[in-house]
Every structure is written in C-alpha cells, then in structure tokens.
Amino acid sequence: MTSLLLKIIAIIAMFCDHLSYALPQRVVLLNAIGRIAFPIFAFSIAQGYIHTRSLKRYFIRLVIFAVVSQLPFMLLMKMAGAGFRLNIFVTLILGLSAIMVYDKVQPRLLGIALSLIIALLGDIFYTDYGAWGVLLILFMYVLTEYKNAGGDASIYALSFASVFAFMVLYMYSFSLDRGLHYLGYAIALIILLLYNGKPAYNMRLFKSMKFVFYAFYPAHLVVLYLLHLVIK
C-alpha cells in the first residue's frame, strides 16, 4: 500500500467522521470509520519528516493551513456541541516539532524529555487529539526509524500494536459502545502495516495531489457546515 493510497483512505475516513456531526442525528458507525484517519495522518508526518526535501517549507505549509483551518474547525466544533479546540494541523505541527527535537537534540535523554514537554502542549492548548496525538506522531517516527535500521519485522509489528493499545487506553474508558471505535483503530493498524514504503505508483499524480490533501481539510469542513444549515 502506497503513501498516496494511505492518504486517500485517511481523508475518506475523516470525511465520514465529520459528516456524522453535520447530520440531524449523530451516526456512531461514521465516527468509528473516522478513527482510521488520525493514525494515518500521524504516520504521514513521521514519513514526511524523513523524506521531505525542505523541513522549513514543510513546517511553513502546516502553519499556513493551521491558520486557514481554524475557523472551519470551529464550525465543526459548533456542530458537535464541543468547546474551543485548536485544529488538527496544530497537533501535526507539535508532532513534527517533537520529532525534530527528539532527532536533533543531544544528549538523547534531553531530546526525549523536551519531546514529551512538546507533547504536553497538546493538552495545554486544547489541540485536536491532544497530547496523545503528538505522542503518537513521535512513536510513529521512532518505530519507522527502527524498521529502517533493519529492525526485526515481528518486533516492529508488536510495537505498533502496543502503541495503538496505549492510545486506546489513554483516550477511552472501556465500554460496549466504544467497541466500534476500537475496531476503527485496529483497522488503521492493519492498513499501516500494509504500507510498502513507496510514495505512489504514479509520481506525477502524487505530486499533483500534495496540496489537495492540505486544502481538503478546511474545504470539507465548510461544505459540511453548509450542509448542516440546510438539513438541520
């Protein structure tokens, strides 16, 4: 499974999740499908850090779309009946920052400590997915580096599963009505383990889609809010 296909799956899952809030009555199944999205986005940030030609331009793109997306995201929060939060791009920025600090700062223990502090900012500033979202991005990078260094595939898969188990324990208390959400995360885990390390089979299409994935986030939130106004 290529990076392009992963991102397409992620934006479809995200759309399903957010569509649930635009409808007159929330649909739990759509929210469960939406749980597939963020782990893939977190993985994509880790991959982006490794493969980007310009970390500075990558960071700037995230900042621009964080600013552009905040008002549409607030419309989503209004539909969901939730309080103020910062949008997912802010979480991705913190995750990218945590990776950079972990990777560059020496000694390594200091880098780890500073990365954890950055993760806590996710909760302090009420970003979407909070501190665990930032930590998941960092864990994705650490596990990817382990795999790229020739680490054992079974340990890689087991570590991936352990990270997802931690994620679920951190976010939710166990209950029957959360079962579909857990299934969504499990599906995301399986999808990521199928990643083949290739960006796409058609590189021209991959490059042309780069900004589409960024712009889709604020655009679909505006469209869903308009839909909400029409059908409520």
Secondary structure, 3 states (H helix, E strand, C coil): CCHHHHHHHHHHHHHHHHHHHHCCCCCHHHHHHHCCHHHHHHHHHHHHHHHCCCHHHHHHHHHHHHHHHHHHHHHHHHHHCCCCCECHHHHHHHHHHHHHHHHHCCCHHHHHHHHHHHHHHHHHCCECCHHHHHHHHHHHHHHHHHHHCCCCHHHHHHHHHHHHHHHHHHHCCCCHHHHHHHHHHHHHHHHHHCCCCCCCCCHHHHHHCHHHHHHHHHHHHHHHHHHHHHHC
